[in-house]
């Protein structure tokens, strides 16, 4: 039950982040794992609470204790297999999964960094390995780092790569570098944050080391050998860091009074439409639509696209995720199908569309449906004006 709740919570969190980014200034550089104070647990997938319901002082349940120990040992075995695999990609995966499971690999931060550096050196042409390395670096250190330089050679058509050049340049107010990075984003053919590559690799890793019968709960199909790999992959992937999208939004925010950033409108429009249509995640697609509003380059077609996305998101969250509150076989199969669709298509939005269609719900909104979360609503423009006023007051 705990694992299923973690997966559903992760999916809801990802959709919720996509809602927030169109509302105005937001530091969308975290993940569904919010930073916690030092010393607090930060695991995305927590240890199943096999002892739940025991009152303080009640004698421990030997079966529950054994189940909890088996679960911990299982996670440790998966992480150990990844660390000692002959494949460099597995070493990189070990650093991601180890963090998501609250250091259940027993490794220190320095040891993970060393393992990731080893993976980077051994697999210079593996874009996923290099991307994991970029996501582990501080934004100010990314621009000159070897992994980003490798990605620029491996994936010159990936706008997500050039965003990692834009972010530190925007932070230090280097307009020339921001302009060049925006131009590269605008001329790219996709925005790929490697969420589907990471999810696919994690599914494969857990399928190679399936849980034993002593780990899989009889009453929870989400911890069965067939379903657990998809559930763990979904939860861990949702814990990975997102780019600092706020820097991109700031670079494209046009001030109609001063004309600030107007010269970037063409590139912001091209990059925004690319992200809206060719992103791997809903949040990146939403950022693209928000760029169109902030750069004042949107059209009726863009408003219509946002409306359809918001309809799919509403149906998916309120009617599909809401029904996943019980650990039955059908909800587990639905989760596998959804994850498989996302991996197959490389698009979270398309996976949501397929899920809505399978449920027999129209994939386009009826004429009388009101899009209360539209990134092009009057409320959004009012918030934009307030943001511009705050910036002006600081200067």
N, C-alpha and C positions, 0 to 999 in steps of 0.2 A: 504493500500500500504506500509506503513512504517513497519508494522509487517512482511509482506512477505519479504521485503528487509532485515530485520534483520535476518530472518531465512536463506535466501540464503547466506547472508554475513557470517553467522556463519558456514555454511557448507563449504564455500570456504576457510574460515580461517582455519578450522580444516584440510582440505586437504593441504593447503599451509604450515602449520606447519610440516606435514608429509614430505613434500618435503625438508624443511630446515634441518631436523635432519640428513639426510644422507650426507650433504655437509661438515660436519666437526664440530668443536666445536660450540655448541649452547646450551644456557641455556634453555632447554625445560621444565622449571618448572613452567611456567605461564599458561595462558589459552588464549582463543581468546578474552579475556577482558584484554588488556594490562594495566599495572598499570598507573594511571594518577596522575599528581601532586595534592598535597593536595588542597582541595576545588573545584576540577573539578568533573564534573559528570562522574561516572564510570558505569552507567547502561548499560547492554547488550541490553535490550529491552527498547528503549526510548519511551517517550510519543508521541503518534501519533500527527503529526503536522497538526491539523485540521485548523489552521489559516494560513497555507502556502498560499502565493500569495497576502496576504494583505500588501499594502504599508504602511510605517510608517505614522501615522496620519489618516489612513483610519478607519472609524468607525468599531468596532469589529462586527463580525457576531454572533448574538445570538445563532444560531443553532450550529455553530462551537464550540463556548465556551461551550455550553451544552454538546456536544459530547465529548469534551476533559474532562470535569468534570466527565461525566459518565464513561469514560475509567479509570480515576484515582480512582474513587469510586469502580469500579469493581475489580481492582487489590487489593485495600485495603480490599475488602470483602473476596477475596480468601486468602490473607495472614492472615486475622483475623480468618477465619475458620480453617486454619491450626494451628495457635497458640492456639486456644481454643478447638481443637479436643481432644478426649479422647485417641487418638493413639499417642504414643511416636514418631513413625516414622514421623508423620505429624509435630511435633514440630521441628524435624531436618530439614524437607523440608522447613519449614518457614524460617529458618536461611539462607538457600541457596537461595530461591526465593527472600527474602527480600534484600539481597545484590545485586542480579542480576537486580532488579528493582530500584536500587539507593535509597534504604532505604525507599521505599514507604509504608513500614509497620509501620513507625514512631518509630521504636525501635533503641536504641543506641547499640553500639558494646558490651557493658557490658551486656545489656539485652539479646542480641542474644546468647552470651556466656553462660549465665545462663540457657537459654532455652535449648541449646544444651547439657549442662551438665545434666540437668534434663532428657532429652531424653536418654542420655548414661546410666544413672543409672537405668532408668525404663525399658530399652530394651537391656540388656547386650548380648542377643543372636541374636540380629538383626544386621547382618553384614553390611547392608547399613548405619544404624545409626552410628555404630562404624567407618565405613570408612569416612563418612562425618566429623566426629570428627577429625580423623587423618589428613584429608586434610585441616582442619582449623588450625592445630597446626604448629608452626615453626619447620623446619626440625631438629634442635638441641634438641627440646623437645619431638619429636615423639618417640624415641627409648625406653624411660622409661615410656611412657604414658600408662594408663590403656586401652584405646581403641585399641592400637596396640597389647597389650598382649592378649586381648580378640580375636582379629582377628587371631592371631597365633594359638589359640585353635579352633576357629570356621572354619578357612579356611587354614589348614596347607598345602594344595595342591595348593594354589594360589600364584604364583610367585610375584604378585604385593605386597602382604603383606610383603614378605621377602625383596623386594626392599626398603621398608620403613625402614628396619633395616640397609641395606647397605648404604643408602644415608648419614646419620650422621657419620657412621664409616669411610666412604671415605673422608668426609670433615675433620675429625680429624686425618687422616692417620693411622687408626687402621687396619692394614693389616689382623690380625687374624680374627676379626669380619667380615670384608669384605669377606674373604675366606669362612667363614661359611655361610654367607648370600647367596653368589653366589652358594654354593653347594645346599642349600635349593631351590633356584630358579631353578637350573638345574634338580632337582628331582621332581619338581612340574608338575602338569598336565594341567595347564592353566595360563593365565595372565588376570586377571579380575579386571579392575579399577572401576567396578560398574557403568559404564556409562549407560548401558542398564537398570539396576535396578533403577537408578535415573530417567531416562527418563520415564520408565513405571510408577513409583510412581507419577511423576509430571503429566503425562497424566491423571491418575486416579483422582488426586486432582482437576484438572481443569474440568474434566467431572462431578465431584460431585458439582461443583459450576460453571455452564455454564454462559456465558455472556447473558445478557438480550437483547431484541431487540433494546433497546436504545444504547447499546454498539457496537453491530455488525454493521459494515458499509455495506450499501446495495451494494456498488460497489467493495467490497473487501471480497471474500470468505474466505480469511485467518483469518478473525475475526468473522467468523460464529461460532455458537455453536458447530458444529461438527468438524470443522478444528482447531479452536483456541487452544484446549488442546494440540494437537500435535505440533503446531507452537511454543507455549510458552515453551513446554517441550524441544524442540530442541534448542531454543535460550538459555534457562537457563542452560541446561546441557553443552552447549558449553562454558559457562562462568565459569565452575568449574575449579579448579586448576589441573594442571598436575603434576605428580611426577618430581623430579629433575633428569631427565634421563641423564643429562650430567655426573653426578657422576658415573652412571653405565658404560657409555662409557669410562670414564677415567680409571675405574677399569679393563676394558678388553683391553685397548690399549696396544698392544705388540710393544716393540721397538726392531727391529731385530738386532740393533747394540749392545745394552746392554743386551738384553734378559729380560728386565723388563716385568713383568706380564705373562711371558711365562708359568709359572706353573699353571695359571688360564685358559689356553686355552681350556681344556676339558670341564670345567664347563661353560665357556663363550659360547662355541659352543652349548652345550646342551640347555642352557638358551636362547640363541639367536634363535635357531631353534624353540623352544617352543613359543617364543613371535611372531616370524614370522608367525607361523601357527595357534596359539590358543589365539590370543589377541582380546579384544573387540573393539579396536580402530585401525584405520589405522596408526596413529602415533606410537603406541606401536609395531605394526607389523614391521614398518619401522625401529624402533630402534633395533629390533631383527636382521634384516638383516645387519644393520650397525655394530652391535657387531661382526658379523661373519667376516666382512671385517677388522675391527680393530684388532681382535684376530688372523687374518690370518688363519681362519679355514673353509672358504667357499668352496663350491664345484660347479660344473656345474649346479647341480639341484637348488642350492640357487640362482645362477644368473638367471636361467630360471624363478624361482618363482618371483623374483624381477621384471623381464621384464613383466610378466603377470600382476602383481599389477600395474605397471606404465602404462600399456596399459589401464587397467580398469579405473584408476584415470584420465587419459587424456580424455577418451571417456566420462566419467561421468561429468567432469568439463567443457569441451569445448562444448559438444553437448547437455548435459542434463541440467546442472545448468544454462548454458547460455540461454537456452530457457525458463527459469522460470522468465523472466523479466516482465511478465504482470500478474496481479491478476485475472486469470480466473479459472473456476472450474476445468479444467483438470490439471493445475499446482498444485492446492491445493490437488487434489486427489493423484497426483504423490508423493507429499510430505508426505501424510499420509501413502501411501504404502511403501515408502522408510523407514520412521520411524518405521513402523510396522515390516518390514523385519529385521531391525537392532535389534529391541527388541526381535523378535522371535528367531533369529539365534544367538544373542549375538556377532555378528561380523559385524563391519562396512564394511570390505572388501567384505563379502558375500552379504551384502545389496547393495553395489555398483555393484557387479557382476549380481545380479538379475535385477537391474535397467537397466544396459546395455543390458542384454538379452531381457528384455521386449521391449526395443527400437529397437530390430531387428539388433543390432550390435554384431558382433562376440565377444566372451568373451576371446579369445586368440588372440595375435597379429599376423598379417601376417609376413611371413618370411622376407620381405623387410622393415619392420618397424624398425626404429632406436630408441632405448631407450636413450633419451638424459639426463634423470635424474637417470640413474642407479647408485645405491650405490656402484657398483663395477667398475666404469669407471676409466680410467687413471687419469682424473682430480681429482677424490676423493683420489686416492693414493698419488698424488702430494700434495694435501692439508694435508693429514695425515703426510707426511714427514715434511712439514712446521710446523705443530703443534708440532711434536716431537722435532724439532729444537728449537722452542720457549721455550718448557719446559726445555730442556737442558741448554739453555742460562740463564734461571732463577736460575739454580743451579750451 
